[in-house]
């Protein structure tokens, strides 16, 4: 039902604003660009506006230079698309989580914990990426997917599946990817732009974090901590931290990886990743966050020691709950 409402909204309106969550990554930026190009093919007026800049490794994407930056919006739009964002508190253009009225919000997302804050909501938790949903929109609107749209959507699939390595990779996504490649895009170039454009400073930061990485006594929980002091010492920013959590998760035997990132004094952004045993949305929800079964996050207030203690204890408790559950199942 929600999908048909999205289609109707697109057909009946002319002026659209597209935005996403703070600190956008591949799925967010790629989905925004793909949707904008689709709407423009329909003769619509489109503006993409975020509060944060396009990450360096995504600036190769078509239309990326036309993405605007602002801290607030006006009401000269018929509808506002919010893509790949499960909570209104993470929409940078919503001041302190307060939604504008008008324009009506069209919320398109694939996070299982989505709050459904839109006037129209289309949430598909089974979708591999928000870009997967945008692809379906293009098909439903009978839009020919050209090389530019294909490049944007392919980027969402590539990044959201970890280069087609994660558990959300399936045959359907690979078939869509093949169709997108057939438009003439260059998979090697896209992969190179996304994964092989590191700066010297970013790698210095990574080296420091790997040197300071910790693991618990069971060998099942590993974590890294990033503070403002790390940024200052290596001349880096939050943008340079993207995907660093995958390193502790890659350790043999680790089931849960955690990244603690200082956002401001006594406020930490927490990222969780699972190897498959733990449903990390349970961890994120304990602290008011959300996400996916194997990738989730939240924000926790307090000193680093306080936050670290609370979050690690929650991870330990969840691990023990899973172990106990399995033992009971064996006994039965």
PyMOL commands that set and color helices and strands:
alter all, ss='L'
color gray80, all
select helices_A, chain A and resi 2-12+26-41+56-58+64-66+88-90+95-97+130-140+147-160+171-181+187-195+200-212+228-234+238-241+245-249+280-286+304-331
alter helices_A, ss='H'
color red, helices_A
select strands_A, chain A and resi 15-20+45-50+68-69+79-83+104-109+120-123+214-215+221-226+256-264+267-274+290-291+295-301
alter strands_A, ss='S'
color yellow, strands_A
deselect
rebuild
show_as cartoon
